[in-house]
């Protein structure tokens, strides 16, 4: 009986120390480099044309908009969108109605990419994971996943100054 208690205590002690080990640190720059290479390979493999790079994201204008508003971080935008993993798995999309949100309340990749659009335009954004959900699993999105969004800009509501 005493041997069992000692063995149990030793196992509990080992488990306690292993649970306290420092989590592996996240290296944003290394992940950004790896994701950039992955996105570039995806673009090449799929023979995508007119893809450009802007502030770390890649984008392809699918339809030029006709709006004249310049989009800023504190503006509210209304969009239709579809989000995919690079393997084509759809993880999210606007349903029957467009969604409306303040631009400064979404992932960094959208904050950099949506201002490239004009009202009525459509864009495809390829976003490295450090500008999306980084090393966190979010719903069906695995940690460290570059994302592929198609976004149509329906409306821009400028923030009103008081």
C-alpha positions as CSV (number, residue, x, y, z in Angstrom):
1,X,0.0,0.0,0.0
2,X,2.8,2.4,0.9
3,X,4.6,1.6,-2.4
4,X,1.4,2.4,-4.3
5,X,1.2,5.8,-2.5
6,X,4.8,6.6,-3.2
7,X,4.4,5.6,-6.9
8,X,1.3,7.7,-7.2
9,X,3.0,10.7,-5.6
10,X,6.0,10.3,-7.9
11,X,3.7,10.2,-11.0
12,X,1.8,13.2,-9.7
13,X,5.0,15.1,-9.2
14,X,6.3,14.3,-12.7
15,X,3.0,15.3,-14.2
16,X,3.0,18.5,-12.3
17,X,6.5,19.5,-13.5
18,X,5.7,18.5,-17.1
19,X,2.6,20.6,-17.1
20,X,4.6,23.6,-15.9
21,X,7.1,23.4,-18.8
22,X,7.2,26.7,-20.7
23,X,5.1,26.6,-23.8
24,X,6.9,26.9,-27.1
25,X,7.3,30.6,-28.0
26,X,5.6,31.9,-31.1
27,X,7.9,33.4,-33.6
28,X,5.8,35.7,-35.7
29,X,8.5,36.5,-38.2
30,X,9.4,32.9,-38.8
31,X,5.8,32.0,-39.3
32,X,5.2,34.9,-41.6
33,X,8.1,33.8,-43.7
34,X,6.8,30.2,-43.9
35,X,3.3,31.3,-44.7
36,X,4.5,33.7,-47.4
37,X,6.3,30.8,-49.1
38,X,3.2,28.6,-48.7
39,X,1.0,31.3,-50.2
40,X,3.4,31.9,-53.1
41,X,3.5,28.2,-53.8
42,X,-0.3,28.1,-53.8
43,X,-0.5,31.1,-56.2
44,X,2.0,29.4,-58.6
45,X,0.3,25.9,-58.3
46,X,-3.1,27.4,-59.1
47,X,-1.7,29.7,-61.9
48,X,-3.4,32.8,-60.4
49,X,-2.7,35.9,-62.3
50,X,-2.4,39.6,-61.3
51,X,-1.8,38.7,-57.6
52,X,0.0,41.5,-55.8
53,X,1.5,41.9,-52.4
54,X,0.6,44.7,-50.0
55,X,1.9,45.1,-46.4
56,X,2.5,41.3,-46.1
57,X,-0.8,40.1,-47.6
58,X,-1.4,38.9,-51.1
59,X,-4.4,40.1,-53.1
60,X,-6.1,39.7,-56.5
61,X,-8.7,42.2,-57.6
62,X,-11.6,40.3,-59.1
63,X,-13.8,43.2,-59.8
64,X,-12.9,46.9,-59.7
65,X,-15.3,49.0,-57.6
66,X,-16.8,52.3,-58.6
67,X,-17.0,53.9,-55.2
68,X,-14.9,57.0,-54.3
69,X,-14.7,56.5,-50.5
70,X,-11.3,55.8,-49.0
71,X,-11.7,53.2,-46.3
72,X,-10.1,53.9,-42.9
73,X,-9.7,51.7,-39.9
74,X,-12.6,53.2,-37.9
75,X,-15.1,53.0,-40.8
76,X,-17.9,50.4,-40.9
77,X,-18.1,48.2,-43.9
78,X,-20.8,45.9,-45.3
79,X,-19.5,42.9,-47.2
80,X,-20.3,39.5,-48.6
81,X,-17.4,37.0,-48.1
82,X,-16.3,33.5,-48.1
83,X,-13.3,32.2,-46.1
84,X,-11.3,29.1,-47.1
85,X,-8.2,27.3,-46.0
86,X,-5.7,26.8,-48.8
87,X,-6.9,23.3,-49.3
88,X,-10.3,24.8,-50.4
89,X,-12.2,23.9,-47.2
90,X,-14.8,26.7,-46.5
91,X,-14.7,27.6,-42.9
92,X,-17.0,30.7,-42.9
93,X,-19.1,32.8,-45.2
94,X,-21.8,35.4,-45.1
95,X,-25.1,33.6,-45.3
96,X,-28.2,35.1,-47.0
97,X,-27.4,38.7,-46.1
98,X,-24.2,40.7,-46.1
99,X,-22.5,41.4,-42.8
100,X,-21.6,44.8,-41.3
101,X,-18.7,45.5,-39.0
102,X,-16.2,48.1,-38.0
103,X,-13.0,47.5,-39.9
104,X,-10.8,47.9,-36.8
105,X,-12.7,45.0,-35.2
106,X,-11.5,42.3,-37.6
107,X,-8.3,40.4,-38.3
108,X,-5.2,42.4,-39.3
109,X,-5.2,40.9,-42.8
110,X,-8.7,42.3,-43.5
111,X,-7.6,45.7,-42.0
112,X,-4.8,45.8,-44.6
113,X,-6.8,44.3,-47.5
114,X,-10.3,45.8,-47.4
115,X,-9.0,49.4,-47.9
116,X,-7.7,48.2,-51.3
117,X,-11.3,48.0,-52.4
118,X,-13.8,50.5,-53.6
119,X,-17.6,50.1,-53.1
120,X,-18.9,47.4,-55.5
121,X,-15.5,45.8,-55.8
122,X,-14.5,42.3,-55.2
123,X,-11.1,41.0,-54.0
124,X,-9.4,37.8,-53.1
125,X,-7.1,38.1,-50.0
126,X,-4.4,35.6,-49.1
127,X,-3.6,36.2,-45.5
128,X,-0.6,34.8,-43.6
129,X,-1.5,33.3,-40.2
130,X,0.3,36.0,-38.1
131,X,-2.2,38.5,-39.6
132,X,-5.2,36.2,-39.0
133,X,-5.4,33.9,-36.0
134,X,-1.7,33.2,-35.5
135,X,-0.9,30.0,-33.6
136,X,-4.5,29.6,-32.2
137,X,-7.0,27.1,-33.4
138,X,-10.3,29.0,-34.0
139,X,-13.3,26.8,-34.7
140,X,-12.5,24.8,-37.8
141,X,-9.3,26.8,-38.6
142,X,-6.2,25.0,-37.5
143,X,-3.4,27.0,-35.8
144,X,-0.8,28.6,-38.1
145,X,-3.2,28.5,-41.1
146,X,-2.8,31.0,-44.0
147,X,-6.3,32.0,-45.1
148,X,-8.0,32.7,-48.5
149,X,-10.9,35.1,-48.6
150,X,-13.1,36.4,-51.4
151,X,-14.7,39.6,-50.3
152,X,-17.2,41.9,-52.0
153,X,-17.6,45.4,-50.6
154,X,-21.2,46.4,-50.6
155,X,-21.1,49.6,-48.5
156,X,-18.8,51.9,-46.6
157,X,-20.1,54.0,-43.7
158,X,-17.7,56.6,-42.6
159,X,-17.2,57.2,-38.9
160,X,-19.1,60.4,-38.0
161,X,-17.0,63.0,-36.2
162,X,-18.6,64.6,-33.1
